[in-house]
Amino acid sequence: MEKVVTHHPFRTIELEYDREKPQPDWEKETLDNYFHMHDEVWRLKTIREEYEPQLDRAIAWINELRTELYPIEQEIDLLELATGLRDDNPMPGFEGSISLQLDNFRKATKKHNEDLIALHTLITQCIGEHNVFLKDYETFDEWFESFASGPLHQLYMRYEDISVHTVSLDRDHQSFLETWSPVIQAERDYFERATDAFEAYTELAEASEKLYRRAEKVDDSLDDFIKKNKNGGDGQWRKFP
């Protein structure tokens, strides 16, 4: 038996051959595809690892902008009450004075909108990358199932007719599956995180859009309100319950 060791980027492949046996063309083609199997797993792994940082950045940004919505919404609640756009009290039981910087409110809303637009560009990129990876993943998955149950299975079944030692092939094949297992899990995690991120972005965009519309209505009412309730021109408004 001749042992052949191939140092592939994904894992080291070790097969034994009986060189006294001729190698049929179909055996050679199947073994070529066995190596191709490693090529594709490595290629998909590399692509996913290239895409993941962008997805992580998008997820962090979604969480950040979702957090920033709350104080903006609180200020809009109070401004709607002060400008007569709502009748219910957003702070029932509160007694005392309230002070808000109108410029800060406008700047925060404007910055949030600008950040959301930038996030949309990043999410669009992530969706495109996800779709490309998903297509390649599904194509390879279909090919692998066909190859494993077809040509590769035939090597084991016709072990007497081939030069590769099937015991060594089975040992190497099992090692491949063990090495591949955490990669498959990482791919599933990527798909799950991407799906959750895209849904979270949609929810964020919808909530933000509603808040921006409310902010526009508040802004339209502020000029009138400031003229009647300004305090020494300091850019603040105060409401005294």
N, C-alpha and C positions, 0 to 999 in steps of 0.2 A: 504494500500500500504506500502511496505517495501522499503526504500531507501538504496541502496548499493553504497558506495563510494569506488573506487579503485584508489589508488595513483600510477599511472603509470609514468615512467620517462618522457614520452612525454607530457602527460597531465592528469589531474584528470578526471576519468570517473564516471559519476553519472547516475545510472539507477534505476527505480522503478519497483517492482514486486508485482503481486497479487499472494500471496502464496497459496491462496485457489484454484487456477487453477493448474492443472498438467502441467509439462513442457515436451512437446514432445521432442524426441531425436533430431529431425531436428532443433528445436529451440535452444537447448543446443549447437549443433554443430555450428550453425550460429553465436551465441553469442561468442563461443570460437574463431571463426574466426574474429569476430569483435575486440576482444582483440588482436588477432594475427596481425590484420591490424595495430594496434598501435605499436606492437613489430617491424614490418618491417619498418615502417616509422622512428622509433627511430634508428633502426640499420643502415639504409641508411644515415640518418642525421649524425650519429656518424662517419661512414666510410668516408663520404665526408669531414667532418671537420678535420679528420685525414690526408687526402690526400692534402687538400688545401695549407698548408704551403710549401710543396715541390713544388707545382705548382707555387706559388708566388715567391719562390726562383728562379725557372727556368726562369720565366718571367723577373725578375730583372736582371738576369745574361745575358739573351739574349739581353736586352736593353743595358747593359753595354758593351758587346762585339761588338755589332753593332756600338756603339759610338766610340769604340777604333779602328775600321776599318778605319775611315776617316783619321786620321793623318798618319797611316801606308801607306794608299793609296797615300797620298800627297807626302810622302818621296819616294815611289816607282816611282811615276810620274817623280820626279826630277832625281832620279838615272837612270831611263831608258833614260832620255834625255842626262844625262852626259856620260853614257856608250855607247851611240849610238844605244840603243835598240828601240828608237822612234825618229821620225823626227819632229813631231808637238810639239810646245811649250806649256806645261801645264800651264804656267803663262804668257800669252800674255800681253805685255805692261809693264811688270815688269822690272825695272832697278835697279841695285845694286848688291850686293854680297849675296850669299847663303851659309850657313854653316850647315852641318849636322854631327852628330856623328854616324859613321857607326856602332860602337858597340851598341849604343842605338837602332838603327834601327833593327839590328839583334836580340837583346834581346827582343824588343817589339813584333816582329813577332813570335819568338819562344814561348814567354809567351802566346800570343794570341792563338797559335795553341794548347798549352798544356791546356789552359783554355777551349778551344772548345772541346777537347777530354773529359775533366772532365764533361763539360756540356752535352755531348752526353750520358754519363752514367746516369746523372740525368734525362734527357729527356726520356731515355729508361724506367727508373723507373716510371716516370709520365705517360707515354703512357700505361704501363702495369696496373697501378692503375686505370687509366681512363677506360680502356677496361673492367676491372673487375667490376668497379662500374656501367658502362653503361649496362653490361649484367644483373646485379642484378636489376638495375633500370627498365629496360624493362620487366624483368620477373615479378616484382611486379606490374608494371603498367598494364600489361595484366591480372594478377590475380585480381587486384582491380576492373577493369572494369567488369570482369565476376562476381565477388562477389557482387558488388553494384547493378548490373542490374538483378542478379539472386537471391541467397539466402536472401540477405539483403532486397531486394524489397519484397520478399515473406513474410517477417515478418510484413511489413506494410499492405500488402494485407490481411493477415490472422490474424489480430489483435485480433479477438474474440477467436481464438484457442490457444493463447499463454499466458504465465504468465508475460512476460515483458510488461510494459506499453509503448505502442508505442509513446505516446506523449513525454515521457521522453527520449525514444530512439531517436526520431527525434531531440529533443533539443540537446542531447549530440552529435548526428551525425553532426549537423550543426556547433556545437562548434569545433568538430574535423576538419571539412573542413576549418574553419576559421584559426585554429592554423596551419594547414598543408600548407595553401596557401603561406606564406612567405618561407617555407621550399622548396616548389616546385620551387619558383622563384630563390632561392639560388642554387638549383640543375641545373636549366637552365643556370644561370650565370656561374656556374662551367664548364658546357659543352662548352659554348661559349668561355670562356677564355682559356680552354684547346685546343680547335680547333684552335683558333687564335695563341696560343703559339706554337703549333706544326707546323703550317704553317710558322710562323716567324722564327722558328729554321731552317726549311728547307731552307728558303731564306738566312739566315745567313750562314749556312754551305756551300751553293753553292757559295755565294759571297766570303766567306773566302777561299774556295778551289781555286778559280780563282786568288785571290790575292797571295796565297802561291805559286802558279805556277809562277806567275810573279816575286815574290821575289826570287825564286830559280834561274831564268834566270838572274836576276840582280846580285845575289851573285856569279854566275859563271863568270860574267864579271868584278867583282870588283877587284880581285887580279891584273889583268892586268892594270886596271884603276889607282889603288893606286900607282903602281910602276911608272907610268908616271906622276901622278898629286899630289903625296903626298906633304904635306907642313911641312917639318921639323919633320916628323914622329909623328905628334900629334894625329893621328887617325881621322883627319877631312879631308873632301874634300870640295873644294870651286869651284863654277862656277861663272865666271864673264861674264854677257851678253855683 
